[in-house]
Amino acid sequence: MTAEVIVDIARSEVDRIFEYTAIDGVTAGCRVRVPFGGRTVDGYVMRLKEGSDCPPERLKPILSVVDEALTPECLALVRSISERYHCPQALTLRLFLPAEMRRGTVRELTRSVVYPVAGADIPARAKSQAAAYAYLLEAGSAPLAALAARFGRSAASALVERGAARVQKERVERSPYTSVGEGAGAAHALTPAQQRAVSAIEGSSKTVQLLHGVTGSGKTEVYLTLIARALQEGRTALFLVPEISLTPQMLRQLRERFGSRAAILHSGLSAGEKFDEWWRLRTGEASIAVGARSAVFAPLENIGVIVLDEEHDGSYRSETAPRYETAAIARLRAAYNGCKLVLGSATPSVETYRRAQTGEYDLVELPERINRRPLPDIAIADMRREVRRGNDSPFSALLREELEDCLARGNQAILFLNRRGYAQSVICRECGYVAKCEQCDVSLTYHSEENCLKCHYCGAAYKMLTACPECGGTHLSYAGTGTQKVVGALQKLYPQARILRMDADTTAGKEGHLRILRQFAAHEADILVGTQMVAKGHDFPSVTLVGILDADMSLHFSDYRSGERTFQLITQVAGRSGRAEEAGKVVLQTYDPENYILRFAVNYDYAGFYKHEIALRKATAFPPFATIVRVMATGEEEAKVAEVLKAVYRALEEVYRRDQSKFLFFNKMKAPVKRIQNKFRYQVLMRITDEGLLPLIYERALACRTRDVLVYVEENPASLS
């Protein structure tokens, strides 16, 4: 029997099948040890076959079997994923395995457990042995280490030697989030709207369903019902959330409903926890996988439903090779398993909503909150007036007034500060003017190294402003206030208030997010100040006020998605308010109150926003009517990076000249953030109207890689910084 093996070396020159003689125990999907090029490496058995075109004497035998790690689905999809994202198959296969498991740095944890043998006769003089034996009979069993610590190692060993006890090796599960309890909670009765949504999803002939429901409309209960029905049919379920901060609460809900059948996978777990949860899914001990982006590769079989919650979130796009889009992988898995993929959001991405509008996806809507509770009123605070009044604090008079009222009533408030992205726009704090490119109608980005303003789409450069060209004001803002400064200002204003901060600095460790969220849910704090982590998915009944500071910061990023992201963020964070009986309020602070995006957000008018945005995208030929392609060259020596980029540009220029009508834009330039982690970054930017050019772009660009300079391709990147 011959085994076709992919060796675990992620280089294009060895990205092919190698044949070996199979040994006993080898099956398709096994991870094996094989001789390769004078050394021993891991490999993955893709399939077994009778015979080989290669003479038998030239085939080397597989040395050993490591484990049966890969599912038949993984083997079936690996080639299509590798071809789609133009990466070696070994790199794709690694996505399906925990990194520490592949490197052999983690393994199953076991302990020795002692069980009593009934009817043993212990001499009266052996008091320690007799006491240990009596203890075992009463307890049923005990870990050997605990028994030895309590009665002495010699007593424990003597019991085994006498035949009065036996020792058995048992697996120890390293369970993450042990504070998240289990149960068998009853399902909530569905509202008529939720029942219609479930019926529409189950009755559809299409694979992909977009569940568009306002915040608080009960999308989660729809998900849980679909998962319950999949489990009833003997199938499994995959539940994806955009951020690690959302996984504990989702795990809690799943465990309350389905007990230990839910397992969690994300990068914040320890190596041992990830290994054990992964194997619980692989062996079928657990049948629901919940996690962030990488959990889309969970080792489930016979999947009955895939849920991708907050589908619009940019976190679902991988920024390391292979640079996959989570929804695309989920579609492949849904098609393979013949199951539904449910994309859920209160603010779907423009691209996804268009697919639903054109009939590619089914559109299922939940237009109202549970029990018809009203969405919170959003009041705009014009920060230009605050500046004129001499208010230089982060809080408008309106927000301070509402905060005082909220605290007096014993309710809770969330203050959201958007700090997403590297580059900052230049905004006049007196009139709201934003520096924009004359040719592209996108905001300019300040480059401190060259002290100038640049457009990241056409490459145009402008002198740095010293005064506002509209009003002559000199109050130019380059960055908003940080969360730490906001907390300090709040403590001065409300010394009695209990304040929590939730951002990347305060959520270190696996349970960092859970600890803060649990404190806030238990009403151990009055105000939660945070970044995007607080903007979505959380349900705090006592929150009646949300303050959005610097609401227009994301509005003026140099990105065609800036308006969309701003609408999404405002709508999502506003939805944290008024989710129980008491009505909610939102104060939205802005220097640009007349902006059409904010007006759509204030009215929760997704349909109006989408209609305007899709018309703008069509007129300017931006996605989904074109594809932005970025080829990035990065390395530690700037001269070498620049030289490689020239080679990339020359190679792609041939494609451009041959099919110039399919290119809307084509140019080379430094990346906006010139250096990250001591590596220089140069790029070629393209906007194309024919995705058929992509394979050739990948082929030409990746051929220019060198030992010192990495070259990679991104399609519609989440960030152009």
N, C-alpha and C positions, 0 to 999 in steps of 0.2 A: 504494500500500500504506500502510495506517495502522498506527502503532505505539501500543499502550496502555502508558503510562509511569507509574510511581510516582516522584515527585520525591523527592530525598534531603533532605527537610525533615520532621523528626519532630514535627509538630504536627497535632492532630486535625482542624483546619479544612481542611487540604490532604491529608488521608488518603483519597485517592480516585484513580481513574484519570484521567489527562489524555492527550488524543490529540494526536499529532504526525504529520507526514508522514515516512514512512521514507525513508532514503537508502541507497545501496549499502552492503552489508556489515552491515546491521542484522539481527540475528536475536533471537529470544526468549532472554533471559538476558544480553543485552549491557548493559554500563554505558555510558551515553551522556551527552553534554553537550547541554543543551536551554535555550532561552530561557524564562524564567519570571519574570513580574512585573517586567520591566525589568532583570533581571540574568540571568546564565548560571549554571545549577546542574547538578549531576549528577542522573541519573535511571536507573531500571532498567526495561528493556523487558520487560513481563510477557507480551505476546503480540502477534503481527501478525495483521491481518485485512484483508480486501478492503473498501474503502469505509468510510464513516463517516456517522453521522446528522448530523454537523456539516458545513456548507457547506465545500467544499474551500478556498475563498479565506480562510476563517477559521483554518485549520490552519497552524501554524508548522512548518517543517521541523526535524528533528533536526540539530544543528550538526556533531557528530562522534561517532565510536565510540571509547570509551576502551579497553575490553577485553571479552572474553567470560567474565565472572567467575562468573555464576550457573548452576548446574546445573538441569536440568528438575525435579529433586526439590525444590530450593529454591523454585522458582516454584509448585510444586504445594502445598507445605506452608505458605507464608508467611501465607496468609489464615487458615488454621485456627489457627496459632500466635498470630497477632495477636488473633483473636477470643477464644482461650482465656485469654490474659493481658492482654487489654484494653489494647493498646498500638498506636500507629500502625504501619502496614505498613513504613514506611521504617525504623523502629527495629528491627523484626524482620529486615529484609533486611541491616541492618548486622551482625547477629550472624554472618552467613555470610562476612564479609570481614574481613581484618586492618585494624585501625583506621588504621594508617599508610598502607596502600594506598589506602583510601577517601579519606584526606585528601591524597593525592598527595605525601607526604613521603618515600616510599621507592619505588625502582624497581629494575629488573633491573640487576645489576652486570656490566659487561663489561670485557674487557681486550684489547689488541692482541697477537696471537700471530704470530710470523714463521716461515714455512716455507721451506725451500730449494727452488729450482728446479733439477732435475738437469741436469748438462751445462754449466753456466755457466762462462765463461772469465774468470778474475780475473787482471788483470796482476800480475806478480811484484812490481812496485814498490808496489802497494797492499797492504802487509803486514797492516794491521789488517782490511781487507776480506777478505783471503784467510784470515786466522785465524778471523774471524767465520763465513765461509762453511764452512770445515772443521768448525767447532764445530756448525753447524746440521746438516750432513750426518750427523755422528755422533749428535747428540742427537735429530734428527728435527724438532724445533721448539723455540722458546724465546719467552717473553714479550718483547715489544719493549723494555720498560723494563729488563729484566734484560740483554738483549743489548747495549743502549746503555751500560749501566753497566759492562759487562765490556770492550767493545771500542771504545767511543766512539759518540756519537750520529751523527756524520758517516759513520762506517763502516757503521752499520746502515742509514742513509738511502740511502747510495750503492749498497748491495746491491739495494735495492728499485728504485732508479732504473735500475740496469743490467739489471733483469729476472732477477737471480740469486736473488731471494727475493720472496715475496709476503706481504702482511699481511692477517690475517683477524681480525675481531671475534668473540670467543667469550665465552659466559656464564661467570661465576665464581660457583660455588655457595658461599654462606656457610653452611657446615654446622655446626650446633650439636653440642656434645659430641663433638668430633673425637677425644677420648681414648677414646671408646666404640668399640671395634673392630668390624669386620664379619667375617663368616665364613659358612660354609654348614654349620653344625653339624648332625649327624644327630639325628633325633628320639629321645628316650628311649623305651625300651620301656614301654608302659603296664602298670600293675598291673591285675589283674582288676577291682578296684573302679573304677579310672579308665576302663577299657574299657567297663564297664557304664554309667558316667555318660555317656560320649560317645555310646554307642548309644541311651541313653534320650533324650538331648537331640535327636539327629538323627532319631530315630523318632517324636518327639512331633508331634501335630497342632496343638499350641498354640504361639503365637508366643513367649510369655515363659516362661523356665525359671529357677527358683531353684535354684542350686547351693549347697547348704548343706553345707560341709565344715569339719571342725575345723582349727585352725591346723596346718600341716605335712602336710595330707592329700593335697597334690598338685593343688590346683585349677588352678595355673598351667599344668601340663602338659596338662590337659584343654582349657584355653583355646587353647594353642598348637596342639594337634591339630585343633581346630575351625577355627582360622585357616588351617592348612595345607590342609585339605580345601576350604575356600572358595576359596583361591588356585588349587588344582588345577582347580576348576571355572571358572576365569577370572573370579572375582569378587573383591571387595575386603573389607577387614575394618576394624572400628573398635574400639579397645581403650581404655577409659576407666579412670583411677585417680583417687582422691579428692584427692590432694595432689601438688604439683610435686615434692616430695622423693622420690616414688615413680617418677617418670617416667624418670630416667636408668637405673635398674636394669632397668626393664621394657623400655626401648629396647635396652639391652644384650642382653637375652635374645632379643628379636625380631630384632635384627641378627645375632646368632650363628646363629639358625635361618634367617632369610630375607634376610640381607644388606641391600643398600641399598633394598630394597622397603619398608622401614619408615621413616616420617617422623614427626617429633615436633612437637606444637603445644601451647604454653602461654604464659602471660603473662610468664614470666621470660626468654624469648628476646629477642635484639635485634630491632629492626624489620627489618633485612635478613635475618636468619636465619628469622624468621617468614614473611616474604614468599617466600623461596626454598622453604621446606618446604611452604608452602601451594600454590605453583604446581606443585611436584613431584606433589602429590596431585591437583591440578586437571587436569593434563595426563596423568595416568596413569603418569608415570615412577615414582611410588611408589604402592603399593596397600594399605598398612597405615598407619592413622593411630593414634598413641598420644598421649595427653595427658590433662590434667585437664579440669574441667567444660566449658570453652568448646570443647574439641575435638569435642563432640557435633555441632557444626555444620561439621565438616571437609568439604571439597568432594569427597567420594567419590561415585562412581556405581556402581550394581549391587552394593550391599553384600551380602555372603554371610553375615556373622555380626557381631553387636555384643556386646561384652563390657563389662559395667559391674561392675568389681571393688570389693569393700568397699562394697556397695550401700547399707549402713546409714548411711554417713558423712554428716554434716550439711553437708560442703563441697559436696555435689552440688546444693545449693539456692542459686540466685543471689540476692544481696541488693541488686542494682541492677536498674533497669528494663531489659527486662522480667523480672520475678521468676519465672523458670521453674524447674521441677524437672527435672533432667537425665534422670531415668528416664522422665518423661512425653514428652520430646522423642525419646528413644531408642525408645520404643514407637511413636511416629508414624513414625520412619524405618524401623523393622523392618517395620511393616505395609506401608509404601510399597514396600519392596524385597522383600517376601515372604521375609524371613530370620528367624533365631532371635535373640532378645535373651536373653543369659545374665546373670542377676544373681547375683553370687557373694559369699558372706560366711560367716565362721564364726559370726557373731552377727547374723543378719538383723534388720532393723527389725520391730517388732511388726506394723506395717501390711502389710509385704510378706509376712511369714510367714502372716498370716491369709489373704491372697489365695491363697497356696499351699494352705493348709488347706481353704479353701472350694472349691478346684478352678478358680479363675480362672487361676492359674499352675500349671505342673507343678513338683513338688518332686523334686529329684534330690539324693541324700545321699552324702557321703563321711564316714562316722562315725569312721574311724580314721586315724592318721598312717601315712605311708609305712613299709612293713616292720613295721607294728604297734609302732612305737616308742611308749613311754608318754608321755602328757601330763605335764608337770612337776608335782610335788607343790607345793601352795600352803599355806604355813604362815602363820597369822595372828599378828601381833605387836600386843598390846593396848597402845596408847600411853598409856592412862590409868594403867596400872601403872608405865610408864616415868616419867611425871610424878611419881608418888608416890615413886619411888625417887630422885628428884632428877636424872633425866636430861633435860636441856633441849636436847640436840642433835637434829638431824633424823633420827638413826639409832637404832633400837632395839638392845638388846644382841644379839638374835638376828640382825639384819641385819649388825652388825659382825662377829659370829662367822662368819657365812657368807661375808662379803666376804674375811676373812682366809684362810679355807680355799680360796676360789676363786682368790685371787691366788697362794697358795702352790703350787697345782696348775698354775699357768701358764695358767689359763683366763681368760675375759673375763666381765664383768658389765655389765648395763644397769640404770641407776637412772632410774625414770620419775616425773616430777612433773607432776601435772595442774593446769595454770593456766588452764584454759579459762573464758571468760566474764569479764564486768566485775564484777558484784556478788558479794559474799562473804556467806556465812552466818555466824551467830553460834553458836559451839560452845563448850560448857563443857569445858575440857581435864581437869577432874577427874572428871566422871561421864559425859561423852558427851552430855549434854542438848543438843538443837537447838531453837531457838525456832521454833515453827510457828504457822500461822494456826488459830484455833479453829474456823473454818467450812469451810475448804478442805483441811485436812490437807496443806498444802504448806509448805515452810520459808519464813520471813520473810526479807526482804532489808534490810540496813542502808542507810539513806539519810543520808549524812553532812551534806548541806545542811540537812536538817530535824532531824537527830539523832533519828531514830525508826526503827521497824521497820514494813515494809509488806508486805501481801500483793498480789501482782501479778494476782491473779485476781478478788478481790472488792473490792479497794481499801481494806480495813480497815487502820487504822493503830494502832500500839501504842507505848507509851513504850519508850525505849531501856533495856536492862537494865544495872544496875550490879553485879548479882550473880546467880548461877544460882538460879532459883526451885525447883529440885529439891534441890540439896545445899548451897546458900548459898555455893558457891565463887566466888572472884573472878577465877579464871584463865579469862577469856573470850577466845577466839581469833577474829579477824576475817579473817585471811588466812594462807595457808601460807607456807612458806619458798620463796624463789625459787631457780632453778637455779644462779645465780651463787654464792649463799651455800652451796649444797650442795657445789659444787666446792671452795670455800675450806675447808669443814669436812673434806672428803675428803683434801685435800692435807696438812692438819695430822695426820690420823690415819694416812695412808699416804704419807709423803713420797717413797717410791720409785715409787709407782704413776704410770703415764702416763694422764692423764685428758682426755677430750674432752667438750665441751659442745655440744649441738645444740638450738638454739631460734631464734626469729626474729632475735635479735641476732647470732648467729654464722653464719647461712646466707645473708647478703646476697650478691647476685650470682648469675648463672645457674648456676655450678658450685659454689656454696656447699654445698649438700646433698651433691653427688657427692664433693666433696673430703673431707668428714668421713667419709662412709660408706666411701670407698675406704681412708682411713687406718685405720679401725676394722677393716675386712675384712682388711687386710694385717697385722693384729696390731701396728700402731704405737701402740696404746693399750690399756690394760687395762680401763678403765671408761668407759662412755659415759653421760653424764647428759643427759637431754632431756625435752622435752614430748611432745605427741601425735605429733610427727614420728617418734619412735622406736617408736611403739606398734603399727604395722601394716606388713605386707608385707615386712619385712626378714628376711633369712636369713643368720645368722652362725653357722657350725658350732661355733665355740669358745665361744659364750655358754652358760654353764651356770647362771648366776644372774641373776635379775631381782628388783630391789627396787622395790616400789610405795610411794612416800611419800605420805602424806595420801590414802589410797585413798578415803576417804569425802568428800573435798572436793566432788566433783561430785554426790554423793548428796543433798546438801542445798541444791542450787540451787533457786530458786523456779520450777520447771518440772515439768510432769507427766511429762516424759521423763527426769528426773534418775536414776531407778532404772535405766531401760533403758540410758542412756549409761554409767552406772557399770559395769553388768554387761558391756557391750561393751568398754569400755576395759580392764578388768581381764583379761578373757578374751583380748583381742588382745595386750596387752603381755606377759602370761604366756606366750603362744605363741611369743615370741622365744627362750625358753630350751629347751635340750635338744633341738635339732633335728638333732644328729648322733648319734654312738654313745653318748656319755656322758649319763647322765640329768640332767635339769634340775631346778632348784629355784626357787621363788618365795617371797619374803617380802612379805606384804601388811600394811602398817602402818595401823592404824585406831583411832579413838576410839569406834567403835560396832561392836564385834566380833559382837554378837548380831543385827545387821541381816540380814533375810532375803535381801536382794539379795547381800550378801557371801557368805552361805552357799551360795546357788545358784552363784555364781562360783567358789568354792573347789572345788566338785564338778563344774565344767564342765557344769552341769545346765541346758542351754538349754531343754529341754522343760518342766522344772519351772518355770523362770523365766517362760516364755511363758504357761503355764497360769495362773499366779498373776497375771501382769500383765494378760492379756486379760480376766480376770474382774474385776480392779480397774477397768480402763478401762470395761467395760460397766456396772458398778455406779455409777460416777461420771459416765458419759456424756462421756468424753473420746475423742479420736480413737483408733481408727477409727470410733467410734460417734457421733461428732459432729465438726463442723468448727470450729476456732478461726479467727476472722477478726479481723485488726487493721487499722484504718485509721489511718495515721500522717500528721500534719501537721507540717511542719518548715520553719523559716525563721530568718532572722537577727534579726528583731524579734519579741520575745515577745508583745507585745500583738496584733500582726497574726496570729500563729500561733494564739493563743487565740481570736481572733474567727473565723478560718476553721474551727477545730475546732467552735465552737458551731454554725456553719452546717452542717457535716457531721453533727453530732449531730441537729440539727433535721430534716435531710433523711432521715436513717436512722430517726429516731424514728417517722416515718410508716409505714415498712415494719414496724418492730417492733410498733406498735399494731395494725396490720392483721393480722399473722400472729404474734401473741405466743406462740402455742402451739409455734411452731417455734424459739423462742429460749430457750436455757437461761440465758443471761447477756447483759446489754447495759448498758454504762456508759461514760462518758468520764472521762479522768484524764490527769495528766502521765505521760510515759514514765518508767520507773524510772531510766534515765540521761537526765536532763533536757536535757542539752546535749552534742552531739558535734560536733566541728570548728566550734565557735562558732555552731551552729544549734540553736535550741530545738525541743523535740519534745513534742507532745501527741498523745494517741491515743484512739480509740474501740475498745473490746474487745467482741467478741461470741462467743458459742458457739451454733451453729445445728445443727439436726438435718436440715435440708433444703438440699442444695446447689443446688437450683433457685432459691434466693434470691440466689445469688452474682451473676448478671448485673445484677440490680437494685441490689445493694449497690455494685458497681463503678460503675454509671451515676450513682447519686445522689452517691456520694462524690467521684468524679473531676470532677464538674460544679462542685465548690466550689473547685477550684484557682484561684489568682490568680498574678499576675506575681511576687509576692514570697514566696508560700507554696506549697511542693510538697505534694501530697496523693497518697499511694499506698496500695494495698491488699495485704495479705499473707494467704495461707491457710496455716494450721498453721505459722507461722514457726518457723525453726530456733532462734531465741532471742527471748525477750520482753523483753530488756533495752533 
